């Protein structure tokens, strides 16, 4: 079959078999929104469960769940309100709107790094033609914030908010609770899976660029002076790495993670181990290893919060697509939220190996003045004074823990030099973050699993999904819906579904050949056929999806191996 139309055939079968469907289709659909059908939703569930277990098994990571609505103040502090923009331009002839960097993909090597001035020069060059009307009349490119704005509350009391563009901020807000949970010891991490929202200017490429999407993120909090490292020698796989062209390294490497870290290609030990764990997850669920690479961001491509970032890109029908971003967010987020909120709870304690003696300048409250002045609030005033920075700018207003604002004059305090013995210090943790685009990963999983073969002179489709993520573990097929075969098939189905972690379905519609084809198209690894012989000796035929090889086994043995995920071993024994 022609490769040219492969994308169309793949898209068609995903829709027809209930993997991925357009949202609100009877009303014409909405660009950038999709539905997961019965088959797709099951695959998504298994991919996300696999992802959760992959990180929780590390032992120092927990799962949280935070709101999808985020107050504006949070996203102002994080930088998203000011920085989360894409350049937009409009065709002056037909009024079609485009994301500007998408227009110059074939003209510029790094479209996402282009600023507005450079973009406008390209738009004036007559190289860019509107795909809708074939004209070359463009408005000046201008930044558009991608977040969906909303409000919390009603009428005058409404508080400005946004639908979250990432899950990360919820985990930063929970840092004090997480720090207590882990007994005030670093490192530790939190994971979260959920919906994110970005008002994309021009959604395209199906599941690749959506306005509402599924994301999975880990925020791993570390001491920057003592970053955790792992034994990278446990992975012998050769990985394609593309460093920043300005880093001084060659353009591309085929190298192990251990070697890449040893030569300084990957500089941070925790970033290196996170890349390795990202690779392990993708391989585990069935992404083709030949179609995975890691590309380092150039400086002007970097997100506003990152000091280093590697994109894990996967190759498919749309070319190389970023599916995971592994960023060193340093202390940007925690420090920004601390500065914006005034909270001192976004820090961690680092103990010194030996106590240190230091001279300190401190504010010493004059209780003889503060007591009579503030009466019952005197204790709150003293506590607030202990928490502020020392300077000579008096009088000043300070906020108490009860929300009241009071004025402190120089007569109420004394600035003193003291000698202090310090056992440790407070610091702002750094964060290593892998952020996974679940929809993009599922798309490439389906793309890599989709196989077209010739069978009996006709085209035949097989979705060769990894057993871990196949929507159904097995399908039970009575040869005919009579002579007791349907009864046996239903008993097997009920027994199988009573096994923890096993999901099977029964299919009685149309010919056995058509039912085999249907199971192959949705990626079911095993089909179990009940026939006339089954009534006599309690055996069934087990068919392997990928090569249609069949073996005979007892119902008891089949169920046992189905429960243990070892049906493949039955074929090995048969072949030997």
Beta strands, then each sheet from edge to edge (+ up, - down):
strand 1: 20-22
strand 2: 34-36
strand 3: 61-63
strand 4: 69-71
strand 5: 85-90
strand 6: 97-99
strand 7: 142-145
strand 8: 149-152
strand 9: 159-163
strand 10: 188-197
strand 11: 212-222
strand 12: 239-242
strand 13: 253-255
strand 14: 292-296
strand 15: 308-316
strand 16: 319-330
strand 17: 348-365
strand 18: 396-399
strand 19: 405-408
strand 20: 413-427
strand 21: 430-437
strand 22: 450-455
strand 23: 458-463
strand 24: 474-478
strand 25: 504-506
strand 26: 526-530
strand 27: 539-544
strand 28: 550-554
sheet 1: 1+ 2-
sheet 2: 3+ 10+ 11- 21+ 16- 15+ 14- 12- 13+
sheet 3: 4+ 9- 8+
sheet 4: 6+ 5- 7+
sheet 5: 17+ 20-
sheet 6: 18+ 19-
sheet 7: 22+ 23-
sheet 8: 25+ 24+ 26+ 27- 28+
end
